[in-house]
Amino acid sequence: MRVTLSVIKADVGGWVGHSHSHPEILELARKALEDAKDKKKILDYYVTACGDDLELIMTHKKGDANKEIHGIAWDIFLEGTARAKQLKLYGAGQDILKTAFSGNLKGMGPGVAEMTFEERLSEPVIIFMADKTEPGAWSIPLYKMFADPFSNPGLVIDPDMHQGFKFTVHDIVEKKEVIFSCPEEMYDMLALIGTVGRYEIKEVRRKVGNDIAAVTSTDRLNLIAGRYVGKDDPVMIVRAQKGLPDVGEVLEPFATPYFVAGWNRGSHNGPFMPVSEKDAHMSRFDGPPRVMAMGFQLAEGMLGLPADMFDDPGFDKARMECNQMADFIRRNGPFQPHRLEPSEMEYTTLSEILKKLKTRFKKA
């Protein structure tokens, strides 16, 4: 069976600042998707939240970038925004950058990750959702999942993975893409994706058969709006097992914490903390940045019950280390490297301060 898995997210309003999503907004989305399911527009759905982001997970048979599926999500985001304004939620409609729906959500604010594939005899997928960070946050774990044998020993011992994978990397400034074949072009790829604010992994495919293995959302809100409207809070879909990394290999990169851009006011580097669904809300310094992972076992296009993959003491040490990393980098306060580098800060409100100071400079 050929199936499309669509993950579409938007911040339509934060409950108590940028920390949570309001239960009424989630319930509104569930009712709308249940109606879409009853009318046979979608096969199945799951609604959740990561911080202040509403996350819509849908299966259907309509393919990527389908007007009807994107329209369903758009209507939910508009209805959610209207209710958020009534509840006076913070930043209501923050990710709704354009008002007229043109048939596709690309460039309109919401984040989208979609993949269409032939469902295998067993089809486990992991959906990662993040808050208070940018799409470049996925580059390290995707590299480790599909190119690093220290995280994924299957690259060495599994004949179906031994040939490696193809990575599509987007230059989100120039709006171009390049495809790298790894491991042979691994160093060339790392030369680019190390610049996480510009070069981002869009998808990963098997070399044999070109099967899709992983896909991310890569739209940058500040580049669309030309100003700071919040971090992009990206999503990612990863298929697992049978010629792809197994579930443990998919999750392993998050056991070693690393820094990502975002956190408070979208202006700071901070540790990327793997958390359970119930802990995917922001607190300290509007963070730290969080990532949650929901696992599904697809069966004839049906999602079934989700498994909360980070709700596990195996990640307790990673969470502890994230808190320690947060302590260390917070000591820098308004100084780099805690504060982001200048090209990232130009879209924040700091630019208004710098503009005011510019006239005060005299020749030294």
N, C-alpha and C positions, 0 to 999 in steps of 0.2 A: 504493500500500500504506500502510495506517495503522499506525504503529509508536509504541511508547512507549520513551523513553530515560530510564533511571533511574540516578542517581548517588547512592550511599548510602555514608556514611563514619562511622567511629567510631575513637576512640583506645582500643584494647583493651590497651595496654601499650607503653611505650617501651623501646627497646634502647639501653642506656647513657644513663640519665636520659631526658630528653624529646627526644633528638636524632634517632634513627632508628627504623625498623620492622624487627623481626627477620625474616630470610628464611624461617624456619619458619612464621611466621604468614601471610605472603604465599602460601606454597606450600599451606598448609591451605585458604586461601580459593580458590585456583585449582582445587584438586581438588573442592571442594564445588560450585563453579559449573560445572565440566566435567560433573559428575554431573547437575546441573540441566539442562544443555544436552542431554545424552544422553537425558534423560527428557522432552524437549520442553517443559520448563517455561519456559525462556528461549530466545531465538534465538541470542544471542551475548553475550560478556562480555570484560572486560579488568580485570585486577587490578594495582594499583600502590600506592604510598605517597607521601605528602607529609609529611616529618618523621616523627612518631610516629603518624600517622593512616593507617589501612587504608582504601583507596579501592576501592569496588566499582562498576564501570560495567557496566550490563546493558541489553540490548534485548529487547523482548517485545511481545506483542499484547494485554496484559491491562489497559492503561489506568493512570492515575495512582492512587497510594495503594492498590494491589492487595494484598489480604491474603496471597496466596501469595508474591508477590515480596518483600514486606516480611518475611514469615516466613523466607524463604531467607536474607536478609541478617541477620536477628536470630539465627538458628541459627549462622551463621558467626561473628558477634560473640561469642556465648556460648562456642562451641568455642574461638575465639581467646583469649578471656579465661581459660578453664581452662588452656590451654597456656601463656599468658603467666605465670600464677601458678606453674606448674611451673618455668618458666625464671627466675622471680623478676624479671620485667621491671618497670620502674618504672610505678606508677600502673595496674596491671593492672585492666582493666574500668572505667577512669575515666569513660567516656561512657555506661556502662550504669547509668542512674539508677533504673530500675524493673525488677522481676524478672518480672512477669507480662505476656506479650505479648497485647495485646488486638485484634490484627488490623491495626494501623497504628503506625508508628514515631513519629508526631508526638508530641512531648512526652515521649519516652522517653530522649532523650539523643543518639542518632545524628543526623547531619545528612542531609537529603534534598533533592535537587533533581530534579524529574521534569517531562517534557513529552511530550505526545501530539500527533502531527501526521501529515499526509499526506505521505509521502516524495515529494520532487520528482524530476525527471529527473536532477538532480545535487544531492546533499544533504551539503554539508560542515558539520560541527559542531566547535566547539572546547569542550573541557571544562577549566575552570580549577579548580585545587585549591590551597588555602592552608593554611599552618600558622602558629601563634602570632599569630593575629589574630581579628577578629570579623566578622559579616556586613556591617557598615557599610563594610568595606573595598571592597566592590563598587560603591559608589555613584558614586565619581568615574569609574571606567572605563565604567560603564554610561551615565552622563550623556554622556561624551565620545563613546562609540560611536554613540548614538542621538539625540543632541540638539546636538552641537557640530560645526559645519561645518569647524572648524580641524583636527579629528581625522578627521572623516568628510565629505570633499567631496561624497560621493554625495548628501548631503542637499540640496545645491545643484544638482548636474548630472544626477542620476538621476531621471527622471520617476516611477519606482516608489517613491522614498523622499521625494520633495519635500514631500509632505503631512505628514511627521513620524510620530511614534509615540505610543502610549499607555503610561504608566508606572503600575503599581500599587505604591503605597508602603504598607508596614505600619508602624503604631505598635505596636512590640513590647511596650510597657508596658501600654497600654490595650487591646491586642488588637483593634485596629480597622484598617481600610484605606481608602485614598482613591485614586482614579484621576485622573491628570493627563494632559491632552492637550497635547503639545508640538509646535511651539514656542510656541503661544499662552499656555500656562499655565506656561512654563518658570521664570519668576521665583518664582511661588507654590511650585512644587515645590522649587526650590533653598532657599527659606526653611525648608522642613522637613528635607530630606535633609542639609543642612549639620550638623544634630545627628545625627552618625552612630551614636551609641550608642542612639538611640531610634527614629529613622525610617529604614527600610531598604527599598530597592527589591526587591520580590519577583519581579516579572516585567515584561517589555516585550512589547507586541503591535503588529502593524501596524494602522493605522486601517482600511485597506481589507481586508475579509475577516476581521479579528480574528485573524489567524494569529499563533501564539506565536513570538517571536523570541529571548527569553532568559528564564531562570528561575534563582533562587538558593535556597540554604538560609538561613532567617532565624531559626531557633530559637536562643535564648540560654540556655546551660547554667546560668548563675548564677540566672536568673529561674525556671527549672524546679526547681533543687535548693535555692534559697534560700541558697546559699553558693558560695564559689569552688571549682570542680572542674576548672579549666582553661579555656582559651579555646575558642571555638566552632569555629574552623578550618573556615570555610565552603567550599562548592563552588558552581559556577555552570556552566550550559550556555548556549552562544550558537550559534544557527544563522547561517550566513553565505551571502552571494551572492544574486543574483536577487531584487531588491526588499528586500534586507537589506544591512547593511554587508558589504563584501567582507572576505576574511581579513585583509588588511593593515590595513583600518580597524578591525577587531575588536582587533587586537594593538597598534595605535599608542598607545593611552592608557598602556600600560605602559612605553613608551620614556621617559616623563617621570616620575621617581619622586616619590612623595608619602608622607606619614606616615600610619600606621595605629596603632590601639590594640592592645596585646597584649604581645609580646616577653617579656622575662624575668618570670616569676611572673604573667603576664597583667596587669601593673601599669604598663607603660611604653609611651610612644609610640615608634615606630621606623619606619625606611624599609621600604617594601614592595618586596622584591627579586625581579625576574623571573628564574627559573633553569630550567635543564634538569632532566629527570627524575633524572639521576644526581647533581645537586647540590641536590636538594630534601631536604636534611637540615640540622639546626640545629647551630650551634657557638657563635659568639661571643655571650656574654650570653644563651645559649639562643636564638639567632636569627642575624641579624636576621629578621623575618617574611619568609616566602618565598611565592611564587606560581609554580606550574608550569602549563603549558598543553599538553594533548594533543589533537591534531587527528585526526578520523576522517572518512572518506568513506563514508557509509552506502550500502549497496547491498542492497535487499530485506531490510532489517532487520539485515544483517550489518555489524559494525564494521570488519572488515578490519584491516590493520596500522595502528598509530598513527604519527603524525608528531609529533616533539617540537618544538613551535613556538618555544620560547625557547632551543633549542640552536642559537644563531645569533650570530655576532659583531656583528650589528646591534643587539644588546642589551648589548654589552660596556660601552658608555658608561653606560648606565643602572645596571649593576651597580657600576661604579666610583663613580658619583655616590651610590649607596646606601651604599657604604662611607664616603664622605666625610660624608654626612648622619648616619650612625651615630656617627662621631667627634665631630661638632659637638654632637649632642644628648646624648651620653654625658657631656659636660663638666658637665651639670647634676646628674648623680648622682641623689640622692634628692629633688631639688627639681623642681617643675613648671617648664616643661611636659614634661620627660622623664617624670616620674611622672604618672599619670592624675589627672584631676580627682576631687574627693571622692565624687560619686555613683557613679563607676565603682569606687572603692577600697573602698566599703562592703561589697562581697562578697568581698574578699580578706582575708588574715590580719591586715592592718593594723587592722581593726575590733577585734580582740582587744586590741591594744596601746592603742588609743584608749579602750576601755572601762576598762582598768586605770588610765589617767591621769585619767579623768573625776572621780574622787573627790578628786583632789589640788587641783582648782581652787577658789580662794577669791574672794570678791567683791573687785574691784579698786577 
